[in-house]
Amino acid sequence: MRHHISEYTGSVTRVSRLFMVVIVMTTIMQSCEKLLIKPDPLEDPVTIFEEIWYFTEKHYSFFEYKEIDWHRIYNRYRPMVKYDMNRVELFDLCAAMLFQLRDGHVNLMSSFDRSRYWKWYLENPENFSHSLIERNYYRQRQRYVGPLEYLNMEDAIYVYYGSFANRISDGHLDIILAGLDEKKGLIIDVRNNGGGSTVNAKRLTSRFTDQKVFVGHNYVKTGPGYNDFRKEDIYIEPHEGERFTGNVIVLTNRRSYSATTYFTQYMNALENVTFIGDTTGGGGGMPAFHDLPNGWLLRVSSSKFYSPEGINIESGIPPHIQIDMSEESMAEGKDDILEKAIEILKNNN
């Protein structure tokens, strides 16, 4: 009996030792695994930074125009990237790097923030107050034709278009033009219009010409080189239906951006159009988008547009008549830019 017990005890001892070996080996293997596994690439700050820089390097369209040395900027910001950065620190660093492009179309978007460059309008007079227009000119007499605000004035039809992102139809424009005759001119106010679709810009412009008009050259990025672009000649075709070739005045300010700058350039090619206000904000590059591995979204300008005279519209289109709104006039309920447009049309009529 003692031998049996002794044999059983020996077996238990051997099993216990084997069990301990397994535990020790498992612990060692887990420790090694922790040492060998690299950080998740979705959360790796270096990977994210490199991808942002590289995509911008291959797709951004204004390095030469703005005289930006993107490689020098890389050398400045890359040493600041640390593997143990949290996502907010990484976002702010990448946003600071992208800020050097001085471009309102360049954004880094995450669930907690969106990087932006707004100096193109923040450092300039606002030159617009929708409340002033509503209180002192509309006086509840305006009509809303789709996305357009319409006011029938004594010497002009006033139309405010707040965003080219809001689609205008041929029916909308037919209603607007039906109120025009040889005695009235048209005022199109695109101040504070931040852009949207150039399709709407072309549709609107096509109502003010009787012939096909060349409005500029569009260059679309096609390769990684700074000069890898495909050139396109852009024309405006006259609308087949109702058109108006009388006096048209377009009101602009620095917040007239992106598709609104394109619209201004299209209209600038027409002989019957006058611009009053301030230089548009620019935004002459249509953006390209890129999904980053960590869920962020990157947007950069990836085209460029030149007027028929060879002028890049990225910095904006200057008006024919430069006017800033004065505080004194605003206190009296007057919009100096709109008042100048009304004066010109009244004198012409």
Buried (B, 14 or more C-beta within 10 A) or exposed (E): EEEEEEEEEEEEEEEEEEEEEEEEEEEEEEEEEEEEEEEEEEBBBBBBBBBBBEBBBBBBBBBEEBEBEBEEBBEEBBEBBEEEBEBEBBBBBBBBBBBBBBBBBBBBBBEEBEBBBEEBBEEBEBBBBBEBBBEBBBEEEBEEBBBBBBBEBEBBBBBBBBBBBBEBEBEBBBBBBEBBEEEBBBBBBBBBBBBBBBEBBBBBBBBBBEEEBEBBBBBBBEEEEBEEBEEEEBEBEBBEEBBBBBBBBBBBBBBBBBBBBBBBBBBBBBEBBBBBBBBBBBBBBBBBEBEBEBEBEBBBBBBBBBBBEEBBBBBBBBBEEEBEBEEEBBEEEBBBBBBBBBEBBEEEB
